[in-house]
Amino acid sequence: MTLMSLLVDFARTGRIGPLHCGMPLSEAEGLLGPGRPHPAIRLLGPGVDGYP
């Protein structure tokens, strides 16, 4: 699958594999693992939680 086909599918459906727009963070973390220690969170500091 190319990046363009992935983006087109996302534009059509709002989904990337099991992830979809508007899903709760807890559900996304269940699929992807915890959002820490994501590099963006290290940059933004300890007040930020989850995936950026």
C-alpha positions in Angstrom: 0.0 0.0 0.0 1.4 3.4 -0.9 1.1 6.5 1.2 -1.2 8.1 -1.3 -3.6 5.1 -1.2 -3.5 5.2 2.6 -4.4 8.9 2.6 -7.2 8.5 0.0 -8.7 5.7 2.1 -8.5 7.9 5.2 -10.1 10.8 3.4 -13.0 8.5 2.2 -13.6 6.6 5.5 -11.9 8.5 8.3 -10.2 5.3 9.3 -6.6 4.0 9.2 -6.8 0.3 9.9 -8.5 -0.1 13.3 -8.0 3.6 14.1 -10.7 6.1 13.3 -11.4 9.8 13.7 -13.1 10.7 17.0 -12.2 7.5 18.8 -11.5 7.9 22.5 -7.8 8.2 23.5 -8.2 5.2 25.8 -9.3 3.0 22.9 -6.4 4.3 20.7 -4.0 3.6 23.5 -5.4 0.1 23.8 -4.5 -0.5 20.1 -1.2 1.4 20.0 0.1 1.2 23.5 0.5 4.2 25.9 1.2 7.6 24.4 4.3 8.1 26.6 7.2 8.6 26.1 6.3 10.1 22.7 9.1 12.6 21.7 6.5 15.5 21.3 5.4 14.9 24.9 9.0 15.1 26.1 9.3 18.4 24.3 6.0 19.8 25.6 6.6 18.7 29.2 4.8 16.6 31.8 1.5 18.4 31.6 0.7 16.8 28.2 -0.8 13.3 28.3 -1.6 10.8 25.5 -0.8 11.0 21.8 -0.3 14.5 20.4 
